[in-house]
Amino acid sequence: MTENEQAAGDASAHEESTRHYYETRDVDAFYDAVWGGEDIHVGVYRHAQEAIADASHRTVRRAGDRIADLLGPGSTVLDLGSGYGGSSRALAERFGCRVVALDLSEGHNRRHRAVNARRGLDHLIEVETGSLGDLRYDSDHFDAVWSLEVLCHVTDRERALREAVRVLRPGGTLIFSDIMAEESTPREALRPALSRLGVRDLATLPFYLSHLSRLGLRAAFDDLSEHLATHYARLANEVAHRTDELRSVMSPAYLDELLANLPLWADITQRGLLRWGLFHGTK
Ligand SMILES: C[S@@+](CC[C@H](N)C(=O)[O-])C[C@H]1O[C@@H](n2cnc3c(N)ncnc32)[C@H](O)[C@@H]1O
């Protein structure tokens, strides 16, 4: 087997385990009940007790502001790793643009399509099942390529960025967020927290900035790392205070796993071992 074949096999095995993770009933119940069922990403908080769903929605608003000048009826966004569809709907509602939403999980996609239909947005949003590592779209096509909290799951992030830039039209913007390791953080310090997600390692800020520049993008980073500790403290607290209610939607073993794992995230984010924010770059 060549090195390339080995890497491709490894990436597809990893995608299979990511798909399995997101389609597990317990995991879905956690994101639905604790995050609010629309968005699954870090929030931008007004204050430390704010509802997770409101703060997560503010992230979408903030990212949307960055590309507002590009979008309107007639423009198209590609939402990579669209999850429950919170971003796709927010963009379609706010700008009247079309959205092509791609996600690995058919479970997420079924739910995404059903909510779009209920909200009368299905004529603007096309939901497709597939991987962002293998984009079947023409080059120079989309006005914006958008991806919130997906790249942490991807093994070949360089390829994912290359593909995202390929399908972006000249003058279009790539916008994404990711949870990253702070540059001096030893990998072992993150492993116990990351294990719940099946994520092997995290990218860093210099990794993204150097790859975006190599791909010819004028890129900038809004550092929103200060919100990470609030976000994970909110998640840990929410689960700890709603155990009775959560017991009715998830298995006792998974609830125990969350009760043990979320404080680890609260700890590493409190200690500044991670970074998070929004990247945006114009082609
Ligand atoms: C943390 S959720 C974020 C969902 C959405 N972007 C949001 O902000 O609400 C990560 C999503 O990425 C999807 N995903 C992970 N790896 C992917 C890949 N290689 N290609 C497409 N989707 C992927 C998962 O199925 C999941 O829905």
Ligand as a Chemical Component Dictionary entry (heavy atoms), coordinates in Angstrom:
data_LIG
# 
_chem_comp.id                   LIG 
_chem_comp.type                 NON-POLYMER 
_chem_comp.pdbx_formal_charge   0 
_chem_comp.three_letter_code    LIG 
# 
loop_
_chem_comp_atom.comp_id 
_chem_comp_atom.atom_id 
_chem_comp_atom.alt_atom_id 
_chem_comp_atom.type_symbol 
_chem_comp_atom.charge 
_chem_comp_atom.model_Cartn_x 
_chem_comp_atom.model_Cartn_y 
_chem_comp_atom.model_Cartn_z 
_chem_comp_atom.pdbx_ordinal 
LIG C1  C1  C 0  -19.552 20.234 16.217 1  
LIG S1  S1  S 1  -20.657 19.822 14.924 2  
LIG C2  C2  C 0  -20.884 21.430 14.176 3  
LIG C3  C3  C 0  -22.149 21.505 13.377 4  
LIG C4  C4  C 0  -22.449 22.887 12.757 5  
LIG N1  N1  N 0  -21.366 23.366 11.958 6  
LIG C5  C5  C 0  -22.762 23.896 13.831 7  
LIG O1  O1  O 0  -21.963 24.815 14.009 8  
LIG O2  O2  O -1 -23.801 23.755 14.479 9  
LIG C6  C6  C 0  -19.607 19.027 13.728 10 
LIG C7  C7  C 0  -20.359 18.523 12.488 11 
LIG O3  O3  O 0  -19.400 18.232 11.481 12 
LIG C8  C8  C 0  -19.780 17.057 10.802 13 
LIG N2  N2  N 0  -18.543 16.504 10.207 14 
LIG C9  C9  C 0  -17.457 16.012 10.850 15 
LIG N3  N3  N 0  -16.523 15.643 9.957  16 
LIG C10 C10 C 0  -17.020 15.914 8.720  17 
LIG C11 C11 C 0  -16.540 15.735 7.388  18 
LIG N4  N4  N 0  -15.357 15.205 7.139  19 
LIG N5  N5  N 0  -17.322 16.140 6.356  20 
LIG C12 C12 C 0  -18.559 16.668 6.581  21 
LIG N6  N6  N 0  -19.079 16.844 7.824  22 
LIG C13 C13 C 0  -18.322 16.475 8.879  23 
LIG C14 C14 C 0  -20.427 16.195 11.881 24 
LIG O4  O4  O 0  -21.257 15.199 11.326 25 
LIG C15 C15 C 0  -21.181 17.255 12.696 26 
LIG O5  O5  O 0  -22.474 17.454 12.191 27 
# 
loop_
_chem_comp_bond.comp_id 
_chem_comp_bond.atom_id_1 
_chem_comp_bond.atom_id_2 
_chem_comp_bond.value_order 
_chem_comp_bond.pdbx_ordinal 
LIG C1  S1  SING 1  
LIG S1  C2  SING 2  
LIG S1  C6  SING 3  
LIG C2  C3  SING 4  
LIG C3  C4  SING 5  
LIG C4  N1  SING 6  
LIG C4  C5  SING 7  
LIG C5  O1  DOUB 8  
LIG C5  O2  SING 9  
LIG C6  C7  SING 10 
LIG C7  O3  SING 11 
LIG C7  C15 SING 12 
LIG O3  C8  SING 13 
LIG C8  N2  SING 14 
LIG C8  C14 SING 15 
LIG N2  C9  SING 16 
LIG N2  C13 SING 17 
LIG C9  N3  DOUB 18 
LIG N3  C10 SING 19 
LIG C10 C11 SING 20 
LIG C10 C13 DOUB 21 
LIG C11 N4  SING 22 
LIG C11 N5  DOUB 23 
LIG N5  C12 SING 24 
LIG C12 N6  DOUB 25 
LIG N6  C13 SING 26 
LIG C14 O4  SING 27 
LIG C14 C15 SING 28 
LIG C15 O5  SING 29 
# 
